[in-house]
Amino acid sequence: MAARDFFDHTNPDGDGPGERVTATGYQWSTYGENIAKGQATAAEVMEGWMNSPGHRANILNCDFREIGIGLHTSGGPYWTQVFGAR
C-alpha cells in the first residue's frame, strides 16, 4: 500500500485480499484482512480494530488458524493483519 500510495482492501489493479493471499502461494479455505493507517502504536490500532464490528469479527473468528502481520512505518504508519486457514 505504501509503495503504491493507496489505502484500501482493493489495490489499484483491482486485486483484493483473496488475490493477494493466493499470489503468495498460500492455499486458503478462508481468509480475512484488517488494515489501518495513522495509528502511532499497536495499542491504538488494536483499540480501533476492536471497536469496529468487522475488524473485531476477523480478530475473534475461531475459523482462522494462521496470521500474518505487517507494519510499514514510513508515510503512515500502515498496519495489516491477514488471517487464514488452509
C-alpha positions in Angstrom: 0.0 0.0 0.0 2.7 2.5 1.0 4.8 1.8 -2.1 1.8 2.3 -4.4 0.3 5.2 -2.3 -3.1 3.7 -1.7 -5.1 2.7 1.4 -7.8 0.2 0.7 -8.6 -3.5 0.7 -8.5 -3.4 -3.1 -5.3 -2.3 -4.8 -5.2 -0.1 -7.9 -5.1 -3.1 -10.1 -8.4 -4.3 -8.7 -7.0 -7.2 -6.7 -8.5 -7.8 -3.2 -7.1 -9.7 -0.3 -8.0 -13.0 -1.7 -6.0 -12.5 -4.9 -3.0 -11.2 -2.9 -3.1 -14.1 -0.5 -3.4 -16.6 -3.4 -0.4 -14.9 -5.1 1.8 -15.8 -2.1 1.1 -19.5 -2.7 -1.0 -19.8 0.4 -3.8 -22.4 -0.3 -6.6 -21.0 1.8 -10.0 -22.2 2.7 -10.9 -18.9 4.3 -9.2 -15.6 4.9 -9.7 -12.1 6.4 -7.8 -8.8 6.3 -7.6 -5.9 8.7 -5.9 -2.7 7.6 -5.3 0.6 9.4 -3.3 3.7 8.8 -2.1 6.5 11.0 -2.2 5.0 14.5 1.2 5.5 16.3 1.1 2.4 18.4 0.0 -1.2 18.3 -2.3 -0.5 21.3 -4.0 2.3 19.3 -4.5 0.2 16.2 -5.9 -2.7 18.2 -8.3 -0.4 20.1 -9.6 0.9 16.8 -10.0 -2.6 15.3 -11.7 -4.0 18.4 -14.2 -1.0 18.3 -15.0 -1.8 14.6 -17.5 -4.7 14.2 -15.9 -6.1 11.0 -12.4 -5.9 12.2 -13.3 -7.3 15.6 -15.1 -10.2 13.9 -11.9 -11.1 12.0 -9.8 -11.0 15.2 -12.2 -13.2 17.1 -13.0 -15.6 14.2 -12.2 -19.1 15.5 -12.1 -20.4 11.9 -8.8 -18.6 11.3 -5.7 -20.7 12.3 -2.9 -18.6 11.0 -2.0 -14.9 10.9 0.5 -12.6 9.1 1.1 -9.2 10.4 2.8 -6.2 8.7 3.8 -2.7 9.7 5.2 -0.1 7.4 6.3 3.0 9.3 7.0 5.5 6.6 4.2 7.7 5.4 1.5 6.1 7.7 2.2 4.0 9.5 0.3 1.3 7.7 -0.8 -1.7 9.7 -2.1 -5.0 8.2 -3.3 -8.3 9.7 -4.1 -11.2 7.3 -5.9 -14.2 8.8 -6.3 -17.5 7.2 -7.0 -21.2 7.4 -5.9 -23.9 4.9 
